[in-house]
Amino acid sequence: MERDIKKIISEMTLEEKAGMCSGEDFWHLKAVERLGIPAVMVSDGPHGLRKQPESADHLGIGESIVAVCFPAACATASSFDTELMNEMGKTLGEECQAEDLSVLLGPAVNIKRSPLCGRNFEYLSEDPYLAGKMAAAYIKGVQSWDVGTSMKHYAANNQEFNRMSCSSNLSERTFREIYLPAFETAVKEAQPKTIMCSYNKINGTYASENRHLLTEILRDEWGFEGYVMTDWGAVADRVKGIVAGLDLEMPGSGGVNDAKIVAAVKDGNLDESLLDKAVENILKVVFSYADNRHPEAVFDRDADHEKAVAIETECAVLLENNGVLPLSGDKKIVYIGEYAEKPRYQGGGSSHINASKVSSALESAKSKGRAVSYVKGFPADKDEENEAELLAAVNAAKEAEAAVIFAGLPDVIESEGYDRKDMKLPACQNKLIEEVLKVQPNTVVVLHNGSPIEAPWADKAAAVLEMYLGGQGVGEAADRLLYGEVNPSGRLAETFPVKLEDNPSYLNFPGDGLNVDYAEGVYVGYRYYDTKKMPVRWAFGHGLSYTTYEYSNLKMPSEILGDEGSVKVSVDVKNTGSLAGKEVVQLYVSDKNGTAGRPVKELKGFSKVALAPGETKTVEFTLTARELSFYHEGLSDWYAPSGTYEVLVGHASDEIALKGELSFQTAKRPPLYVSGSTTLGELMAHPVTAPIVGQMMQSMQEKMGSMMGGGAEENANPLGTDAAMMEAMMKGMPLKSLASFAGAEAAAQIEQMMSALNQALGNV
């Protein structure tokens, strides 16, 4: 049915409009029955429904309805599979319709700046391109059921320490290149119904009253059409929030902030049209749900559990394998570690799901008649060493044909509300792994964790399988992968450094509680490790398979790419092994023009391809100027210099198979005002001034040589310097210094030249 929302708003009282901009209670928006506005409910997510029937909280403490816990974002991002994310979103959307939920609070797309962030398990990746594409696919899936999503936490919320008040201080370039693109991609490609602003300040201004963030970027630049809501309790100044573009306060303030809005309108301190716009944004989303209900929707927990299992098999990452995997069903195997029996499958906090059932690897193995025994070894919930258990585990491993150790991080280490203190597994687990490795070379380590860990034993383990926090079906998924019923196809969406101190944010995380400086700039994750050529434990994009793949026939465009339009890049991928599998083809771009401050390569395309043994498929990517660009603060726009760009295609950020070159030509001109402080190098780098200055540099080199005396041979090489040194000296020389070498006559010419250059640049 068609709603005349503007007419409805015109019939609302000022108090009703102000009230519409805050929650009725913890989970419901307000109703205005006389105008047909219903009360709708929102619920925590994003990997399951945390709908609370009565008691309400935002920290996962109170009980919620029985629901299906899907793999957390740390796992699903590792699938590198947008179709999988879309299907998971569709399942969650149907569940929401069946449970009368208008908005599912997710996905969470904040960048993994540090491996210590306590909420990393809810976030997708260290890479904004991957995070944006996966988020867009998820949002489209959920919203296909006319249920809204609330992409969060907008923005630069990358730690839990003092997250409600700390200021994230970063440059506009860093903000635009690393911490905003995932939001931007999802808004432009999927239009989430709502955006959740974060608690923190950004360069000193709270996100909830940051007009640059909520209006200028989100709405004016990206075209966001829904409403902006707060994280729970994120309001600082409610009236400033309305002006900035904040629509809905959750959970509400018991009428306190509503009264402030009313008073501000009456006093003339708040334009009522801004309040009307906020109400309009909210009502559009409310009615998009209320007027499009789906009575056919069913929440089939058993069917959705099976989906959760299948999804997790696509997400797990095989990190190491010397041939011990897949295991044989009749082999004598010992499972060690309580996670084999009680898997850790989700993180703590507002996303905690009351799971309908949880499968364990041990239970799954026994149900299939596998020759598996079990020793507890260490507890799942704490770091506690037990000598008797340790000895029993070592003896059992010695007698078995292979040992599988189920290790991971206890709940108490990873949760919303606080950050990790280090990257280590509990000491009792590391000790047991080391002791078992001494007696059993066929030792497999299965990991249950939401973020990277240090793995000092990795080189000695026969295999390492990263399950992440794989949802309630993680045990069944682990069984299928360990025994080869499914071929592992996950790839790391984040880098595992060798040690915590290697992380680029190490010296600046988490700040002093008042401020945190993002001093590493754009060098986050693999952008830093690859540029610095620093060894890592496991690289971004890494993941093994039970089969092998071969890349060939990289086809690059012959035409020159411009500011508008696009070009196609294609590559052939062949399964050269004996098993069916899925390869994740990754495309990176590298600026080869000597542009300062750019990472050595950046992900700009990926595709997951299913291949039968011996099968070859062609994978195609589309590149535009944006994929080549960085954010130029002088232009306040994306910019790529004209020149050559390298396209790299392969299996991981550190495993590139093929390379090709792409030519690019831009009409954009970086701003430049020529003064005495402008160097010749700056002028040589600018397309407008370079031709003029090139001629001048040659003339000046000759002039300098003549002034320094000597014959023709010495003049060509004054002071015994070579040509390269002379060129470097000239490039670094400011115009004001040229007169010292070129004389009074040349000084006057330089003044004239500066005027002419500024005129050519349009600065007059």
Salt bridges, closest charged atoms under 4 A:
GLU11 OE2 - LYS7 NZ 2.55
GLU15 OE2 - LYS266 NZ 3.81
GLU16 OE1 - ARG34 NH2 2.71
ASP25 OD1 - HIS28 ND1 3.14
ASP44 OD2 - ARG50 NH2 3.12
ASP44 OD2 - HIS58 ND1 3.21
ASP57 OD1 - ARG50 NH1 3.88
GLU87 OE2 - LYS90 NZ 3.50
GLU99 OE1 - LYS51 NZ 3.32
GLU99 OE2 - ARG301 NH2 3.41
ASP100 OD1 - ARG293 NH2 2.77
GLU122 OE2 - ARG119 NE 2.64
ASP127 OD1 - ARG527 NH1 2.86
ASP146 OD2 - HIS294 NE2 2.82
GLU160 OE1 - ARG163 NH1 3.51
GLU172 OE2 - ARG176 NE 2.95
GLU172 OE2 - HIS212 NE2 3.11
GLU177 OE2 - ARG173 NE 2.46
GLU184 OE2 - LYS188 NZ 2.78
GLU184 OE1 - ARG626 NH2 2.85
GLU189 OE2 - LYS133 NZ 2.60
GLU216 OE1 - HIS212 ND1 2.88
GLU221 OE1 - ARG176 NH1 2.72
ASP231 OD1 - HIS58 NE2 3.23
ASP231 OD2 - HIS153 NE2 3.81
ASP247 OD2 - ARG219 NH2 2.77
GLU249 OE1 - ARG238 NE 3.66
ASP258 OD2 - LYS30 NZ 3.43
GLU272 OE2 - LYS17 NZ 2.56
ASP276 OD1 - LYS17 NZ 2.74
GLU280 OE1 - LYS6 NZ 3.12
ASP291 OD1 - ARG3 NH2 2.81
GLU296 OE2 - HIS294 ND1 2.81
ASP302 OD1 - LYS357 NZ 3.73
ASP304 OD1 - LYS307 NZ 3.82
GLU306 OE1 - ARG480 NH2 3.89
GLU314 OE1 - LYS582 NZ 3.16
GLU314 OE1 - LYS608 NZ 3.45
GLU338 OE2 - LYS342 NZ 3.33
ASP381 OD1 - LYS382 NZ 3.39
GLU385 OE2 - LYS431 NZ 2.71
GLU387 OE2 - LYS431 NZ 3.61
ASP411 OD1 - ARG344 NE 2.77
GLU414 OE1 - ARG344 NH1 2.59
GLU416 OE2 - ARG119 NH1 3.34
GLU416 OE2 - ARG163 NH2 2.93
GLU434 OE1 - LYS460 NZ 2.67
GLU435 OE2 - LYS438 NZ 3.03
GLU454 OE1 - LYS424 NZ 3.37
ASP459 OD1 - ARG537 NH1 3.49
GLU476 OE2 - HIS305 NE2 2.70
ASP479 OD2 - LYS368 NZ 2.90
ASP479 OD2 - ARG370 NH2 2.87
GLU485 OE1 - LYS368 NZ 3.16
GLU485 OE2 - ARG370 NH2 2.73
GLU494 OE2 - LYS112 NZ 3.62
ASP502 OD1 - LYS499 NZ 2.92
GLU520 OE2 - ARG113 NE 2.48
ASP530 OD2 - LYS601 NZ 3.11
GLU583 OE1 - ARG491 NH2 2.71
GLU583 OE2 - HIS651 ND1 2.86
ASP591 OD2 - ARG598 NH1 3.04
GLU602 OE2 - ARG527 NE 3.00
GLU602 OE1 - ARG598 NH2 3.50
ASP637 OD2 - LYS668 NZ 3.13
GLU646 OE1 - LYS592 NZ 3.77
GLU727 OE2 - LYS731 NZ 3.51
